[in-house]
Amino acid sequence: MSNGRLIKSQLKSSSIPSGNVTLRFDGDVLEQLRKEANQKRVSLNTLASQIFKTHTEFSGAAAKAGMISFPKNLLIRLMNRLSEDEVKQLSQEIAKNEMKDMLLMIKRQYSMEAFIDLIESWIRVCGFPFTHDQSGNTHNFIIQHDMGKRWSIYLAELFKFVFNDLGTKWADFQTTDNTITFNVDV
């Protein structure tokens, strides 16, 4: 796979049949899209479908849910100024006070399935290499964020809190300086 990324696609069945639409793009935009599709070795149609899916699943509602973009190095430097205990406290405050609203705004429900889907959508938008496998009721994630130990702690604590709030049967987390892995039984 490109850039060494292992991404598991989960096909979701839909009762709404797919359809065709014709779009017009500015010449420069169309040329950039063709170049990107060629680099990714996908058709222009596949690339466009991916872009629209990302918009409908995440990007379109992310700003409404209070999410904004910052340079990665800024976020790393800010997080590194906190102690590990402060990072844990911050993650719990965000999980307790903001994640439910964020999940409701982006996925329109507060459920285990919606949270797992949100995690995967967020990872894709961030461009982090990851794997997500499912065996029965157990989801296995490996996320390589390359943002340092404190970000691993932050993400693990945030996810633990939300999984617990959603009534998870069992969850196991492991972290390194740049990767978080977790198994969760839903």
Stockholm file with secondary structure:
# STOCKHOLM 1.0

chainA/1-186         MSNGRLIKSQLKSSSIPSGNVTLRFDGDVLEQLRKEANQKRVSLNTLASQIFKTHTEFSGAAAKAGMISFPKNLLIRLMNRLSEDEVKQLSQEIAKNEMKDMLLMIKRQYSMEAFIDLIESWIRVCGFPFTHDQSGNTHNFIIQHDMGKRWSIYLAELFKFVFNDLGTKWADFQTTDNTITFNVDV
#=GR chainA/1-186 SS CGGGCCCCCCCCCCSSCCCCCCCCCCHHHHHHHHHHHHHHTCCHHHHHHHHHHHIIIIIHHHTTTTCCCCCHHHHHHHHHTSCHHHHHHHHHHHIIIIIHHHHHHHHSSCSHHHHHHHHHHHHHHHTCCEEEEEETTEEEEEEECCSCHHHHHHHHHHHHHHHHHTTCSEEEEEECSSEEEEEEEC
#=GC SS_cons         CGGGCCCCCCCCCCSSCCCCCCCCCCHHHHHHHHHHHHHHTCCHHHHHHHHHHHIIIIIHHHTTTTCCCCCHHHHHHHHHTSCHHHHHHHHHHHIIIIIHHHHHHHHSSCSHHHHHHHHHHHHHHHTCCEEEEEETTEEEEEEECCSCHHHHHHHHHHHHHHHHHTTCSEEEEEECSSEEEEEEEC
//
